[in-house]
Amino acid sequence: MTDGTLITLVSIGVTLLFMLGVPVFLVIAYWVIGCSFILSLTLDNMGAELLNVFNKGFALLAMPLFILTGDLINKSGIARRLSDFA
């Protein structure tokens, strides 16, 4: 089989895992590792890149604050008033 076919099969497999309720982090990890093996990429740089995300990744700081802001908007009733206004 060609690489494109194998990547399509891996993508369909992880989509099914996602639909079965597997956590998103694991689904993404399975997809990355599966495609890395298909494309013969080494996984030795993955740890270094993951460390860079935690050291320099402002998105990891923004995600919990974004969730907290959404919860505050919901609890304060702003979301209900905005939807009533719309």
C-alpha positions as CSV (number, residue, x, y, z in Angstrom):
1,M,0.0,0.0,0.0
2,T,1.1,3.6,-0.6
3,D,1.8,6.0,2.2
4,G,-1.3,8.0,1.4
5,T,-3.5,5.0,1.8
6,L,-1.9,4.0,5.1
7,I,-2.2,7.6,6.5
8,T,-5.9,7.6,5.4
9,L,-6.4,4.3,7.3
10,V,-4.7,5.7,10.4
11,S,-6.8,8.8,10.2
12,I,-10.1,6.8,9.9
13,G,-8.9,4.7,12.8
14,V,-8.3,7.7,15.1
15,T,-11.6,9.2,14.0
16,L,-13.3,6.1,15.2
17,L,-11.4,6.3,18.5
18,F,-12.5,9.9,18.9
19,M,-16.1,8.9,18.2
20,L,-15.8,6.1,20.8
21,G,-14.9,8.7,23.4
22,V,-11.1,8.3,23.7
23,P,-9.6,11.5,25.1
24,V,-8.5,14.0,22.4
25,F,-4.9,14.0,23.7
26,L,-4.6,10.3,23.1
27,V,-6.3,10.5,19.7
28,I,-3.8,13.1,18.5
29,A,-0.9,11.2,20.0
30,Y,-2.0,8.0,18.2
31,W,-2.4,9.9,14.9
32,V,1.1,11.5,15.2
33,I,2.8,8.3,16.2
34,G,1.1,6.3,13.5
35,C,1.9,8.8,10.7
36,S,5.5,9.1,12.0
37,F,6.0,5.3,11.6
38,I,4.4,5.3,8.2
39,L,6.6,8.2,7.0
40,S,9.7,6.7,8.7
41,L,10.2,9.7,10.9
42,T,12.2,9.3,14.0
43,L,10.4,10.0,17.3
44,D,13.6,11.2,19.1
45,N,12.8,14.8,18.4
46,M,9.2,14.6,19.7
47,G,10.3,14.9,23.4
48,A,12.4,18.0,22.6
49,E,9.6,19.6,20.8
50,L,7.1,18.8,23.5
51,L,9.5,20.4,26.0
52,N,9.6,23.5,23.8
53,V,5.8,23.7,23.8
54,F,5.8,23.6,27.6
55,N,8.6,26.2,27.9
56,K,7.6,28.6,25.2
57,G,4.0,27.8,24.6
58,F,1.7,30.6,25.5
59,A,-1.3,28.6,24.2
60,L,-1.0,26.3,27.2
61,L,-1.4,29.3,29.5
62,A,-4.2,30.7,27.4
63,M,-6.3,27.5,27.3
64,P,-7.2,27.3,31.0
65,L,-7.8,31.1,31.1
66,F,-10.1,30.9,28.1
67,I,-12.1,28.1,29.8
68,L,-12.2,30.1,33.1
69,T,-13.5,33.1,31.2
70,G,-16.2,31.1,29.5
71,D,-17.3,29.6,32.8
72,L,-17.4,33.1,34.4
73,I,-19.5,34.4,31.4
74,N,-21.9,31.5,31.8
75,K,-22.2,31.7,35.6
76,S,-22.8,35.5,35.6
77,G,-25.6,35.2,33.1
78,I,-23.9,37.3,30.4
79,A,-24.3,34.3,27.9
80,R,-28.0,34.1,28.5
81,R,-28.5,37.8,28.1
82,L,-26.4,37.9,24.9
83,S,-28.4,35.0,23.4
84,D,-31.7,36.8,24.4
85,F,-30.4,39.9,22.7
86,A,-29.4,38.1,19.5
